[in-house]
């Protein structure tokens, strides 16, 4: 195995984007939401056992909705927020030692304590997964790149509203800012 695939658990955080009931319940492609949750849960289990940090990120506006983004756009991304919208899926936890971050926009860095929490823990490597590949995952990844984090993208632990949206990020964006690998390849790259 190439040295580039190695990750040191104590310096690594798994960043799980928006695996919450309201998001996982939407139709996704090319990977099903169920498969994304299964692979993300596998990654989380390995990370927890190895001593890596697991960060569960969810998105939701404040109770009054006053902080929701509303700039004009040609395509609205607003969706209904049913009861339990922001509840993390039970397969993901949280477990003792996990960090839960609530964001109000696409990316997990802006307006949250994510960067502060990672740096205080000596985190240098991020493993990213979740929904949607081209929205929450990509926005977080771009911000992480600008903060000089080493990144892995678990291509079978993320998905989007369409295969085209997913593939654009996987083929054109992520290879420029990190390493795109399967869940199994990332798991096998762990070093003690």
C-alpha positions, 0 to 999 in steps of 0.5 A: 500500500502506498504511504499516502493512504496511511492515517494516524488515528490520534491525528485523524477525524471522521467528519460525517455530514448530515446523516440525519433523518430529514436528509437520509429520507430523500431520494439519492444517487448513485449510492443509496442513503442506506449504503452511505449510512452503512459505510459511514457507520463502519468508518465510525466504528473503526475510527472510534476503536482506533482512537480517532475523533468522530464528528457528526455534523447536522444542518438545521436553522434555528427554531425560529428559522431567522438564520436560514439562508435565503439569497435569490437563486435560480434553483431553490434548495429549500425542503420541508423540515418534518418532525425529527429533521435534524435528528442524527440517524441512530446508526451513527450515534452519537457515542461517548467521545463523539463531537456533534456540530450543528451548522446553519449552511452547507459547510461545517466550518463557517460559523461553527467551532469545528476548526477550533475543536480539530486544532485543539485535538491535534487533528491533521487528517480528515476523512469525509463522508455523508450527504450530499456529496456536492453540497455539504461534503464539498463545501466542508472539503473546500474549507478544510483544504483552505485550512491545510487539512489532509483529506480522504473522501470515502466515495461509497459513503457519500451520495447526492440527489443525482449521479451527475452531481455526485460524479462532478465532485468525485471526478473533478473537485475532490482529486484536486484537494485530497484522496478519493478512496473506498471505505475499505481502502481508507480502513486498510490505511490505518496505522497505529 
